[in-house]
């Protein structure tokens, strides 16, 4: 296994380096199952990217107009605009889910059902297991109730925890993965966003994707996740920090190889 590491200045730099390097370092194989089954793709064995200044604008790739290549991500896709009924920010940071969607990242992050075993411990005020904040009445923002079901907003819970208990906390992981995801034909690619406050800055380290489309997926995902980080940092009262990203399946689909070669001036 070869671990490919990139040190990047900002998000467009990370994308360009990853696209450039995968043309030489990626393994080519045929997709057996999931999205684009039957197509070929280049894939890193394992990918780690460290971004020092992920908040530098623009967040999406820089494509010189002279190349005649469309940007893989439009600003309107991230923030909303003509041609898009829902922005990626909404998909990531709200619980709204369209008919036919088995999940959204936002639903997983902001509307987590508190299961029966935990409810029993809450009712019994089991202080050895359950955070005492859950013994209080739902505040409607961090913990809320809909149709008799109690839900947790992970984003607001992490913010509240850092504000109340300080920075030295290794528990604050935003979880997207669920144990039942194995039965889905296309389970979530984003699995978790781990957080750390250090030197007065909020870092995301790491952001982990089980599988990750490099050409269009990575820049869209990280632009949205960076906006999430900036929101959380502002609410906590710290500065925006760095980002570490990892994936066992960062890949470039066959249809994008020629575009990647054009962008990187490779034959």
N, C-alpha and C positions, 0 to 999 in steps of 0.2 A: 504494500500500500504506500502510495506517495501522497504526503500531505503538502498541499500547495498553499503557501502563505503570501499574502499581499499587504503591504503597508501603503495606505492611501491618504492623500491630503483631505479629500472630500468625497461625496457620493459619486459624482460624475467620474472622478479619477479612479475610484474603486471599480466602477462598471467598465471603463475603458481598459484598465489593466487586466481584469478578469476575462474580457472578451478577447483581448490580444493574446493572452497566454494560453487560453483553452484551445486555440487553433493548433498549437504545438504540443501541449501537455495533456489534452483530453483524450480519453479512450473512446473509440467509436463502437457502438453496438446497436442492436435492434431492440426497440421497446416491445416488451412482451405483454404488458398489461397496464391499464390506466389511461391517462390522457395521451393521445397520439400513438396508441398501440399500432404497431406495424411500421412506424417510421424509424429512421436512424437518428441518433444524437451523439454528440461529443459530451463526455462527462468527466469531471475531476473525481479522483478516488476519494479525496476529502479536501474541503476548502475552508480556509480561515482568512478572514479579512479584518484588518484593523483600520478604522477610519478616525483620524485625529480631530477633524473639524467637520462633522457631518451636517452641521447647521448652515454651512456656507451656501449661499444661493448662487446659481440655481441648484435645485436638488436633483433634477432630471438630467440625462445625458446631454452633452454639448455636441451637436452634429453640425459641422460647417455647411452652410447652404450650398456651397460650390460642389459638394459631393452628391447632391441630388438624392440623398437617402432620408426617408421620413424618420423623425424621432420615434423611437419605440414607445414612448410615453408622452401623452399630451398633458399640458397643465390642467386643462379642463377635466381630464379623467381623474386627477388627484383632488382638485378643489371643487369640481362641479362646473358645468357650463353647457353651452350648446352641444346637443348630441348625446348628452349623458343625463339619464333620469336620476342617477344616484352617484355621488362622489365617492372616491375611494376612502376619504376621511370618514364619511358616514358608514361605509361598510366596516371600517376598522374600529370605530369608536362609539357606535350606537348599536342597539339590539335589533334594529329593523331588519326583517328578513322577508324576501319576496317569496310568493308561492312557488314551490318546486325546489327551493334551496333547502338542502338538508342541514346546513349550518352557515353561519357567517363568522368571521373572526370577531366582529363586534359583539355578536350574541354570546360567544364563548367568553369574552372578556368582561362584558358588562351585565350579563343576566345569567348568573350561575345558580341553578336551583340548589337550595340547601336540603340535603337528603334526609330521609327519615331517621337514620341512625344518629345523625348530628342533631336533628330536632329534638330527639329524646334526651340527649345530653344537655341541650340548651334548656329544655323544660326542667331538668333536674339540677340545673346550675352546677354542672360538673366543671369546677374551676381547674382541675388537674389536666383537662383535655381541651376545653373550649375557651377561646378568648372572651373575657368578661364583657366586651363591648356588645356581644350578641345577646346578652341577658337584658339589654335595654330595649325599649320600643323601637321598631324600625323607623329610621330617620327619613326615609323616602328617597335618599340619594345613595348612600353606601349600602344600606340594607333596605329592601322594599318588598311589599307584598302585592301580588296580583292573583285574583281569583283563588284566594286561600293558600297560595304557594308563596313561600319566602324565598327571595333571591338576594344574591350578593353581587355588587359591582366591584370586580377585582381592581380596576384602575383607581377608583375612589378609595378602596380599602388600603391599597399600597400607599397612596398619598397621605391618608389619615394616619397610618402607622408611622411613617417617617416623621410627620409633624408632631405626633404625640410622644414617640419613644426614641427619636434620634436616628443617626445615620448608620451606626454599627449594627447592622441587621442582615443576616444571610438568608432570611426566610422569604424575602419579597420577590417571588417569581410569578409573573403573569402567565398562567397556564392556558393554553389553547387545546392541548391534547386531552383526550378522554379514553379510558380503557376500552370503551365499546367501539372506538373508531376502526378497529381492525376489521369489522364486518362491513364497512362502507367500501364501495367500489372505488371511490376517490376520496380518501380521508384528507383532512386538512394538511397542507404542506407546512405551514407555520405551526410549530409545536410549543414553543415557549419563548418568553422574553424575560431574561433575568436582569435584575437591576442592582445597582451599587451607587451609593453616594460616597465620593472621596474628594478631598480637597475642595469641598463646597460645590461640587458638580455632580449632576446625575448622569451616570453612564448606563447604557444598555450593554450588558456583557455576560453571556452572549445572547444574540438573537439566533435561534436555531430553526432551520428548515430541513425537513426530512428529504424533500425533493424541491428543486428550485429552477425555474426557467430563467436563464441568464439574460436573454435578449430583452424581453419586455417585463418579465416578472420581478426580477431583482430591483430595477430602478423604481418601479411603481410601488412595490412593497416597502422599500426603505424610505422613499419620500414620505409615505404615509406614516411609517413607524417613527420617523424623525419628528413629524408634527406631533405625534402622541408624546414623545419624549419631552418636547418643548412645553407642551401643555402641563405635563406632570411636574416638570422642574419649576415652572412658574407657580403652580399651586402649592408646592412644597416650600418654595422660597429659596431655591438654590439656582445655580447657573446650569446651563445646558452643557453636557459633557460629551464624551467619546462614544464610539460604537464598535463592538466586536461582533462579527457575524460568522456563523459556521453552517456547513451543510455537508452531508454525505452524498448529496445528489445534485450539485449545481451543474447544469447542463445547457447545451446549445443545440436546439433542434436542427435537423437537416435543412429545413426551409430557410433558416437564418444564417447558415454558414457563408453563403455568398455575400450577404449584407455585411457580415462581420469582417470578411476579407476586404471589402471595399472600404469600410470605416478604418481599418487598421493598415490600409495600403499594402496588403499581402496578396500575392498571386495564388 
